[in-house]
Amino acid sequence: MKNIYLDSLQIHDNTSDIGYFVMPNIQGLEKPEIRLPSFVRPNTDGAVVPNQLYGGRLITLEGKVYANDISTYRSRRIALETATGIQRDLSGNLKPITLKFKTMDDISLQVEVYTRQLVFADEYLTHGKFKLDLFAPSIYLVGQTLLSTDIFVFFGGGMEIPMAIPMSMNQTGSSVTELINSGNVDSYPIYTLFGPLTNPTFTNLTTSKAFTLNYTLSSSSENITIDTINRTVIYRPTQNGNPTNIRQYFSGDFVTLVPGVNQVKLSNSNYNNQAYCRVVWRDSYSGI
């Protein structure tokens, strides 16, 4: 790795001496294990497998902390212990640690983790070795860069006359947009629709998946946020207004972005050049 961070604490840099070093044999960043629940098949030899699911991933970092003097070493050791301790928000809920790293081929990724175990042995007064086990409940390693694109209402591209027969019915127009997921598994974006909009439909032409909202946004201040990970549909009268659940007006798919290029469009019952959909996503990987 070129660098590794635990939230804001950098614990590895392959070009600079920062007093922390992580060994290259990092375990758990590969494709996660597949869980195969099985049940005995009555009156036969063998079993039946009802489903096949990915499990969480256990990530193991082994490294060392060092310094030229005792006080600096102790300070660095305490910083690592603090960064990997149990953290809670104001409501008492557990807060994950964001593990961030850059691979040797310059892919910057991150994943939310929780500390399972930190074993830290002092070898000298200014040197110690550690083994850190981190549990990531999600299988996805996502890009550190939060990508965003605004997609305006599709209004078609028309056709030339005379036209060739047979003709292509593929829709083209200035509002068909390409979104790129540079990872190797589906990315789960957040869509925010801004009015004025009437019964909008968002379509991923690459996958033929779409969702429709049977709802009207009368002004540009109103918006609807669709979270494809949590599968929520929230209306707000203003940008930071009080949220209202309008899941009942949603139909179709929680549209994901497949690896590579995704051609998408936003349609509306009544064309308005102010209306648009903001798509926010990260590149998504199942392993490296």
N, C-alpha and C positions, 0 to 999 in steps of 0.2 A: 504494500500500500504506500501511496505517496503521503497521505496524512490520515489521521484518525482523531475524532473529537467525541467526547461525552458531554453533550450540551455545549457549553462554551469552553470546556477544559480540553486543550489539545494534549494528547498522550502519545502522538507519534508524528515524526516528520523525517522523510528520507533524505532531506537536503540540509537540515539544520540540527544542531545539538540543542535540544530543549529540556534535557533532564529526564525525559521519558522515552522509552523505546518499546515497541511491540514486535514480537517475533513474527516472521512471515507465515507461519503455519496456522493461520486462523481457521478455526473449524466452525461450520454452521452457515456459511454464506452460499453454499451450493443449493441446488434444488431441494426443498424440504421433503421429509419422508411422507409416504402415503399411508394413511390409516385404512385398514381393511377389516372392519367388524365382520365377524363370521358367526354363524349359528349352525348347530348340528342339524343335518337334514334327516328327519325321522325315517326309520326303517331302511336307510341306505348308508353306505360308507361315504365319508366325506362331509362337506358342509356347504352352506350357501352364503355368499357375500352380498349383503343388501345394498351397500354403497361403498364408494371409494372417495376418500376425502384427504386433503392435505392437512397435516398437523402444524403446530407452531414450530419455531426453530430455536434451538439452543446454540448460542454463539459463544465461543470460548476464545478469550484473548490471553496470551501469555507474554509477559514483558518484564521490564525492569525500570526502576526509578533510581536516580543517582544525582550527586552534586559534589562540589568541591569542599563543602563544609557541612557540619552537622545540622545547623539551623535551617539551611536551605533545603537539605534533604528531608528533614522532618516536615517542613512546610509543604513540600511537594507530595509527600506521602499523605499528609492530612487532606490536601486538596483532592487527591484521588479517592480517599475514603469518603469524603463529603459528597463528591460527585456521584458516587455509586450507592449512597445511603438511601433509605426509604424516604420518599418525598410525598407530601400531601398538599392539596389545594385548600382554599379557605373553607370548603364544605366538608373537608375530611376525606375526600376521595384520593386514591393513589394517583400520583403523577408519573407518567412514563419518562424515561430518559431518551433523548434523541441521539442515537449512535450515528455519526456522520463520517464518511470516509471517501477518499478518492483513490480509484484503482490505478494501476501502473499504466493503463491505456486511457487515463484521464476521464473516466466516468465517475461523476460525483453523485453518490447515493446516500440514502439515510433510511433508518427504520426505528420505530419506537420499541424500546426494550425495558425490561425490569430486571434488577439485580437478583440473581439467584444465590450467588456465593462469591465472596472475595477472599482469597487466601493470599496473605502478604507476609513474607518472611524476610527479616533483616539479615543480610549476610555480613555486612560491615556497618560501621557507624554512619557511613555516607552512601550506602548501596543496599538495595533490596530487590527481590524478585516477587512478582505477583502472578496469580492466575485468577481471571475474572470470568465467571459464567453469567451470561445474560440470556433472558428468555424473551423472544419476540412472539407475541400471540398471532401476529399477521404474517402470512407467508411472503408478503410483497416487500421488495426493496425498491424504493421510489427515488426519483431524481430530486436532488436538492433544490433545483430551480423550479419555482412555481410558474407554469406556463399559462398564458391568458390570451384569448382572442375574442373580439366582438363580432358577432354575426348578424347582419342586417336582413330584413325581410326579403325573401326571394320573390322576384317578380317575373321570372321566365326570360327566355332569350329570343322568342319569336322564331320565324322561319322565312326562308327565301322563296320568292315566287318568280319563275317556275321552280318546282322542286322535283328531285329525283324520286322515282317510284321503284322499289318500296322505300318508304322514308323511315328514319330512325325516330322513335318517340322519346329518346332520352332527353331529359330536361337539362337545359344549360342556361346560364345567366350570370349576371355580375355578382349575385349573392350566394352562389355555391362556393363554399370555402373548404380548403384542405387543412385538416388538423393532423399533426404527426405525433404518434407515440413511438418513441425510439427504443422502447423496451421490448421484452419478448412475451409478455402476457397483457391481458386487457387492463386498461387504465380506467379508473372510476372517477369521472369528473363531477364538478358542481356546476349546475346551470343556473344562471340568474336572468330571468326575463324582465325587461323594462318596457313599460307601455309607451304609447297607447297600443293595446293588442286586444284582439277578439278571437277567442278559440284558437290559439296558436298551436302549431304542430312543428316539432323538431324531428328531423329525419337524418339518420346516418345512411347515406346512399350506398356506402361500401358494404354494410351488413344488412341493409333493408330493415333495420330496427327503427322504431319511431315512438314518440309519445305525444299525446294531445291533452291540452287543458281546456275543459269546457268552462271557460272563465273569461271575464273581460277586465282588462286594466285600462281605465279611462284616461289616465294622465301619465306623464313621464316620471312622476315621483313614485308611482306604485311599482312594486316588483314582486316576483315570485321566485323563490330559491328551491331548486330540486337537487337534493343530495343523493347521489346514486349509491354511496356506500351505506348510509344509514336509512336509505329509502324513505326520505321525508319530503314533504311538499309544503312550503311555508310561504304565506302571503304577508307582506308588510305594506302599509299605506305610504310610508316614506322609507328612505334608505335605512334608517335605524329605528323605524317605528316598531310598535308592539307586534310580535309574531302571532299569526293565526294558522292553525292546521287546516289545509284545504285538500288533503289527500283524496277526498271523495270526488273531486273534480278532475282527477288525473286518470288517464287510461293509456294503455300501451306498455312499453318497456322502459326500464331504467337504462337508458342507452349508454353503453360503454364505448371506449375507443380501442379498437383492436391494434395489435402491433403494426407499424407502418403508417401508410397514408389513409386517412378517413375523409371522404367527401361528405360534407354535411350541409344542410340548408334549414332555414327557418321560414315557415309559411304562416300566413295570417288571413283570416276571413276578409278583412278590410285593409288594403295596403296603406302603410304609413311609413314614411322614410325616417321617422324618429325612433321607431321601435327597433329593439335589438335584443340579442341573447348573448350574455357574457359567459364563455366557457373557460373554466379554470381546471387544470389537471397537471399531473406529474407523469413523466415516463415511468413505466412500471416493469419490474423484473422479478422472475421467480427464483433467480439465483445467478451467481457469477462464477 
